[in-house]
Amino acid sequence: MKILVTGGGTGGHIYPALAFVKYMQELDSTTEVLYVGGKKGLENKIVPAAGIDFKTIGLQGFKRSLSPDNFKTVYLFIHSLKKAKQIIREFKPDVVIGTGGYVSGSVMYAAAKMNIPTIIHEQNSVPGITNKFLSRYASAIATSFHGVEEYFPKAKLIEFTGNPRAQEVANVEKSDILAEYNLKPDKLTVVIFGGSQGALKINRAFVDALPHFEGKDYQVLYASGERYYDEFKESFIKAQEKMPNISIQPYINKMAEVLANSSIMIGRSGATSLAEMTALGLPGILIPSPYVTNDHQTKNAQALVDVGAAILIKDDELTGENLVQAIDNVLLNEEKLQLMSKSSKKAGVPNASKRLLTLINKVKN
């Protein structure tokens, strides 16, 4: 099978795509894959590093307010359609899968107009503007949250598949990975991060919380985000010198393996993070970003709060004090920790890639 995958801008669009590609290549070594991304997104580093054939298209998103830049956006979109059609003609895919981001708009639209089977994969509880637009043209839509189908045309083939990233992470085994961060592999561990770039509000709250972690019966691994590390570096260094149960890093490269050896996850509620969390059965303390389209991170988080897998702290209510209180309330209460872990595991969808392949076979036939 020849599969063209497109999506980018953020890890939330990229990692599910890569997880599905990995699944397909392990299932059938003759599978051919081409990934089409934008020229400026994270996919430029992540996809080639994964050893996948990669091509780029130049375009940008619409401004939500009236802006002269929108004229440039229209021009780039028209130009990108020509480039997308050229790439599609040369590769001749059996199916095109779009995981979101502006680049998927032109590629998916071009493929649909060329009568090639197309599938949208929507990771969030509320679809973005690109996937809403594409839903009118796609052959089918795959969702990761129940209830998302109400945002799409009723006549479309819509199936709940879950997020392929979950299936990949679920297979990660226990290891001594925490020792690489000067922590004990056999101790209760809190992992805190604010997404791949970090989050200023979470950094400030974490710095305020640092004195309260001294002497705790658990350890903390924190990723500040590379763009914020230097700003708080002095506080970070002092804390690590004083407290052996604290490890602070600009970025965690092996996040899946780290999470597999942790006790609780704290951070934003992007789709990929939640897929990883539930695949591993981790309780979550979620701090949704208020800066995302349609406040979808709050809705993502609420879905897990409703089933008892997570606690939600609003971004504007986050403090160092209530962060530590929330951690203590879960980690230092064995019964609550186990109940939340079971609820998280139950909310996971470990066979997402298999479900997505089934949907591909439906649109191909």
PLY file of the C-alpha trace (Angstrom):
ply
format ascii 1.0
element vertex 365
property float x
property float y
property float z
element edge 364
property int vertex1
property int vertex2
end_header
0.00 0.00 0.00
1.14 3.55 -0.73
0.12 6.05 1.93
0.56 9.80 1.80
0.40 11.43 5.23
0.09 15.16 5.78
-0.09 17.28 8.90
2.13 19.54 10.90
2.86 22.63 12.88
2.71 20.96 16.29
3.63 17.60 17.78
-0.06 16.88 18.27
-0.46 16.59 14.52
2.85 14.87 13.84
3.24 12.12 16.45
-0.08 10.36 15.75
0.85 10.26 12.07
4.30 8.81 12.80
2.80 6.22 15.15
0.45 5.02 12.44
3.25 4.93 9.87
5.36 2.83 12.21
2.44 0.44 12.75
1.90 0.03 9.00
5.57 -0.56 8.27
5.79 -3.19 10.99
2.63 -4.84 9.69
3.80 -4.85 6.07
7.38 -4.00 5.16
6.34 -3.22 1.56
4.23 -0.23 2.70
5.43 2.96 1.01
4.95 6.24 2.86
5.42 9.88 1.92
4.94 12.63 4.49
4.07 16.12 3.26
4.55 18.96 5.76
4.97 22.70 5.92
8.30 24.42 5.46
8.42 25.91 8.97
6.72 23.38 11.25
8.25 20.94 13.74
7.77 18.20 11.16
10.89 19.45 9.36
13.02 18.02 12.15
10.89 15.19 13.49
9.83 13.40 10.29
13.23 13.13 8.53
14.75 11.97 11.83
12.23 9.11 11.78
13.59 7.98 8.40
10.41 8.78 6.45
10.42 10.31 2.97
9.48 13.95 3.41
8.43 16.84 1.17
7.32 20.35 2.04
4.80 22.90 0.85
4.93 26.61 1.68
1.78 28.20 3.13
0.42 29.97 6.19
-2.78 30.14 8.20
-5.55 32.73 8.13
-5.58 35.52 10.70
-8.79 35.54 12.70
-9.02 39.32 12.37
-9.03 41.37 9.16
-5.43 41.47 8.00
-3.55 42.08 4.72
-1.71 38.83 5.49
-4.88 36.96 4.57
-4.42 37.97 0.92
-1.00 36.35 1.03
-2.56 33.30 2.66
-5.02 32.92 -0.23
-2.19 33.26 -2.75
-0.06 30.68 -0.95
-3.01 28.29 -0.69
-3.65 28.43 -4.44
0.05 27.94 -5.14
0.22 25.08 -2.60
-2.63 23.27 -4.38
-0.54 23.11 -7.55
2.44 21.79 -5.60
0.26 19.27 -3.76
-1.23 17.93 -7.00
2.26 17.55 -8.43
3.44 15.58 -5.39
0.32 13.39 -5.48
0.71 12.63 -9.20
4.32 11.61 -8.70
3.72 9.43 -5.62
0.36 7.93 -6.69
-0.96 7.15 -3.18
-3.72 4.64 -2.49
-4.97 6.85 0.34
-4.18 10.27 1.83
-4.45 10.82 5.59
-4.52 14.30 7.10
-3.81 14.77 10.80
-4.36 18.53 10.96
-2.53 21.79 10.52
-2.67 24.18 7.59
-0.51 22.04 5.32
-3.06 19.24 5.42
-5.66 21.64 4.03
-4.13 22.00 0.59
-2.90 18.40 0.32
-6.18 16.82 1.40
-8.26 19.17 -0.73
-6.11 18.45 -3.78
-6.33 14.69 -3.20
-10.11 14.81 -2.82
-10.46 16.74 -6.08
-8.29 14.09 -7.74
-10.72 11.39 -6.50
-8.17 9.76 -4.21
-9.57 8.29 -0.93
-8.93 10.73 1.91
-9.27 10.38 5.68
-9.21 13.15 8.26
-7.81 12.15 11.64
-9.13 14.53 14.31
-7.25 14.22 17.60
-9.15 16.76 19.70
-12.59 17.00 21.25
-13.31 20.05 19.08
-12.05 20.11 15.46
-9.92 22.93 14.13
-10.83 25.17 11.20
-8.82 23.11 8.69
-10.55 19.83 9.48
-13.97 21.48 9.51
-13.28 22.79 6.02
-11.91 19.45 4.80
-14.80 17.43 6.24
-16.95 18.44 3.28
-14.53 16.78 0.85
-12.93 13.87 2.75
-14.00 10.28 2.17
-14.11 9.56 5.91
-13.33 11.04 9.32
-11.57 9.31 12.22
-12.09 10.72 15.72
-10.23 10.39 19.01
-13.01 11.57 21.35
-16.62 10.48 21.44
-19.02 13.28 20.56
-16.76 15.00 18.01
-18.91 13.67 15.18
-21.50 16.37 15.87
-19.15 18.95 14.37
-18.97 17.16 11.02
-21.49 16.56 8.19
-23.93 13.82 9.22
-23.77 12.15 5.82
-20.04 11.42 6.19
-18.50 8.11 7.20
-17.30 8.93 10.73
-15.68 6.37 13.03
-14.13 6.55 16.47
-10.60 5.17 16.20
-8.69 6.83 19.02
-5.19 8.26 18.68
-2.49 6.01 17.12
0.09 7.50 19.48
-1.60 5.60 22.33
-0.95 2.21 20.74
2.73 3.04 20.29
3.20 4.24 23.88
1.26 1.34 25.41
4.03 -1.03 24.33
6.83 0.89 26.10
8.35 -1.26 28.84
9.58 -0.34 32.30
13.25 0.64 32.48
15.83 2.58 34.47
15.31 5.71 32.34
14.79 7.93 35.41
18.38 7.28 36.48
19.45 9.29 33.43
17.86 12.28 35.14
19.53 11.57 38.52
16.33 10.15 39.97
15.51 6.78 41.54
13.75 4.33 39.17
11.75 2.70 42.00
10.29 5.85 43.61
6.93 7.59 43.07
7.60 10.08 40.31
5.77 13.18 39.12
6.40 14.33 35.54
5.53 17.97 34.84
5.79 19.69 31.47
4.09 22.43 29.49
4.22 20.98 26.00
7.16 20.82 23.61
7.83 24.56 23.93
7.04 24.90 27.62
4.49 27.24 29.25
5.31 30.45 31.11
2.45 30.13 33.62
3.45 26.57 34.53
7.09 27.61 34.91
6.17 30.40 37.31
3.94 28.13 39.37
6.63 25.44 39.46
9.24 27.89 40.74
6.82 28.95 43.50
6.20 25.28 44.31
9.86 24.29 44.54
10.34 24.91 48.31
7.31 22.69 49.04
8.87 19.65 47.34
11.69 19.40 49.91
11.39 16.22 51.96
8.46 14.78 49.99
8.12 11.02 49.63
8.04 11.40 45.87
10.38 12.84 43.25
9.72 15.38 40.51
10.98 15.48 36.94
10.26 18.83 35.32
10.67 20.00 31.71
10.66 23.78 31.47
10.79 24.08 27.68
14.01 25.28 26.07
12.79 28.85 25.56
12.11 29.30 29.30
15.00 27.39 30.86
17.49 30.27 30.93
14.90 32.65 32.41
14.50 30.44 35.49
17.91 28.76 35.42
19.18 30.26 38.68
16.14 29.03 40.64
16.36 25.62 38.97
20.02 25.12 39.83
19.56 26.14 43.47
16.63 23.75 43.88
18.50 20.78 42.44
21.53 21.44 44.63
19.32 21.47 47.71
16.82 18.72 46.86
17.93 15.34 45.43
14.30 14.49 44.61
14.10 17.24 41.97
15.36 17.03 38.38
14.84 19.94 36.00
15.48 19.71 32.26
14.92 22.07 29.33
13.41 19.20 27.35
12.73 15.47 27.79
13.72 13.56 24.66
12.33 10.17 25.65
8.97 11.30 26.99
7.12 8.05 26.30
9.69 5.99 28.18
9.78 8.52 31.03
5.99 8.47 31.37
6.01 4.65 31.36
8.16 4.79 34.48
6.24 7.55 36.27
3.30 7.73 38.66
1.40 10.83 37.53
1.48 13.28 34.61
1.00 17.02 34.97
0.72 19.44 32.06
-1.38 20.81 29.25
-4.17 18.72 27.75
-3.17 18.43 24.13
-4.43 15.34 22.34
-1.06 13.58 22.13
-0.27 14.04 25.82
-3.65 12.65 26.80
-3.26 9.70 24.44
0.06 8.88 26.08
-1.33 9.36 29.57
-4.34 7.07 29.11
-2.38 4.44 27.20
-0.16 4.05 30.25
-2.97 4.39 32.79
-1.49 7.47 34.45
-3.58 9.83 36.57
-3.39 13.40 35.34
-3.39 16.91 36.75
-4.29 18.92 33.69
-3.81 22.64 33.10
-5.46 23.37 29.72
-3.91 26.08 27.60
-6.30 29.03 27.23
-4.61 30.04 23.97
-5.92 27.30 21.67
-8.75 27.29 19.13
-12.24 26.87 20.61
-10.73 26.18 24.04
-10.43 22.55 22.92
-7.85 21.66 25.58
-10.36 22.36 28.35
-12.86 20.08 26.60
-10.16 17.43 26.14
-9.34 17.58 29.85
-12.96 17.60 30.98
-13.58 14.32 29.17
-11.00 12.68 31.47
-12.15 14.53 34.58
-15.66 13.20 33.95
-14.47 9.59 34.09
-12.29 10.11 37.16
-8.92 9.94 35.41
-7.78 13.52 35.95
-8.00 16.72 37.99
-8.35 20.04 36.17
-6.72 23.29 37.28
-7.56 26.36 35.21
-4.57 28.25 33.86
-5.58 31.51 35.55
-6.07 29.72 38.88
-2.76 27.84 38.90
-0.39 28.59 41.78
2.57 26.80 43.29
0.49 26.05 46.37
-2.49 24.44 44.65
-0.17 22.54 42.31
1.55 20.84 45.26
-1.79 20.28 47.02
-3.17 18.51 43.94
-0.07 16.29 43.68
-0.23 15.38 47.38
-3.95 14.63 47.18
-3.31 12.00 44.53
0.16 10.58 45.16
-0.11 10.39 48.93
-3.51 8.69 48.81
-2.94 5.13 47.61
-6.63 4.38 47.08
-7.21 7.51 45.01
-4.05 6.92 43.02
-5.17 3.42 42.07
-8.74 4.47 41.21
-7.53 7.27 38.96
-5.00 4.96 37.32
-7.71 2.41 36.51
-10.00 5.13 35.13
-7.19 6.48 32.97
-6.36 3.05 31.57
-10.03 2.40 30.84
-10.24 5.70 28.91
-7.34 4.72 26.63
-7.76 3.28 23.14
-4.79 0.91 22.59
-5.83 -0.37 19.14
-6.21 2.98 17.37
-3.87 2.20 14.48
-5.69 -1.05 13.77
-9.01 0.80 13.75
-7.62 3.43 11.41
-6.39 0.74 9.02
-9.88 -0.78 9.00
-11.29 2.60 8.03
-8.71 2.92 5.24
-9.81 -0.41 3.83
-13.41 0.78 3.85
-12.72 3.92 1.82
-10.45 2.06 -0.60
-13.06 -0.58 -1.46
0 1
1 2
2 3
3 4
4 5
5 6
6 7
7 8
8 9
9 10
10 11
11 12
12 13
13 14
14 15
15 16
16 17
17 18
18 19
19 20
20 21
21 22
22 23
23 24
24 25
25 26
26 27
27 28
28 29
29 30
30 31
31 32
32 33
33 34
34 35
35 36
36 37
37 38
38 39
39 40
40 41
41 42
42 43
43 44
44 45
45 46
46 47
47 48
48 49
49 50
50 51
51 52
52 53
53 54
54 55
55 56
56 57
57 58
58 59
59 60
60 61
61 62
62 63
63 64
64 65
65 66
66 67
67 68
68 69
69 70
70 71
71 72
72 73
73 74
74 75
75 76
76 77
77 78
78 79
79 80
80 81
81 82
82 83
83 84
84 85
85 86
86 87
87 88
88 89
89 90
90 91
91 92
92 93
93 94
94 95
95 96
96 97
97 98
98 99
99 100
100 101
101 102
102 103
103 104
104 105
105 106
106 107
107 108
108 109
109 110
110 111
111 112
112 113
113 114
114 115
115 116
116 117
117 118
118 119
119 120
120 121
121 122
122 123
123 124
124 125
125 126
126 127
127 128
128 129
129 130
130 131
131 132
132 133
133 134
134 135
135 136
136 137
137 138
138 139
139 140
140 141
141 142
142 143
143 144
144 145
145 146
146 147
147 148
148 149
149 150
150 151
151 152
152 153
153 154
154 155
155 156
156 157
157 158
158 159
159 160
160 161
161 162
162 163
163 164
164 165
165 166
166 167
167 168
168 169
169 170
170 171
171 172
172 173
173 174
174 175
175 176
176 177
177 178
178 179
179 180
180 181
181 182
182 183
183 184
184 185
185 186
186 187
187 188
188 189
189 190
190 191
191 192
192 193
193 194
194 195
195 196
196 197
197 198
198 199
199 200
200 201
201 202
202 203
203 204
204 205
205 206
206 207
207 208
208 209
209 210
210 211
211 212
212 213
213 214
214 215
215 216
216 217
217 218
218 219
219 220
220 221
221 222
222 223
223 224
224 225
225 226
226 227
227 228
228 229
229 230
230 231
231 232
232 233
233 234
234 235
235 236
236 237
237 238
238 239
239 240
240 241
241 242
242 243
243 244
244 245
245 246
246 247
247 248
248 249
249 250
250 251
251 252
252 253
253 254
254 255
255 256
256 257
257 258
258 259
259 260
260 261
261 262
262 263
263 264
264 265
265 266
266 267
267 268
268 269
269 270
270 271
271 272
272 273
273 274
274 275
275 276
276 277
277 278
278 279
279 280
280 281
281 282
282 283
283 284
284 285
285 286
286 287
287 288
288 289
289 290
290 291
291 292
292 293
293 294
294 295
295 296
296 297
297 298
298 299
299 300
300 301
301 302
302 303
303 304
304 305
305 306
306 307
307 308
308 309
309 310
310 311
311 312
312 313
313 314
314 315
315 316
316 317
317 318
318 319
319 320
320 321
321 322
322 323
323 324
324 325
325 326
326 327
327 328
328 329
329 330
330 331
331 332
332 333
333 334
334 335
335 336
336 337
337 338
338 339
339 340
340 341
341 342
342 343
343 344
344 345
345 346
346 347
347 348
348 349
349 350
350 351
351 352
352 353
353 354
354 355
355 356
356 357
357 358
358 359
359 360
360 361
361 362
362 363
363 364
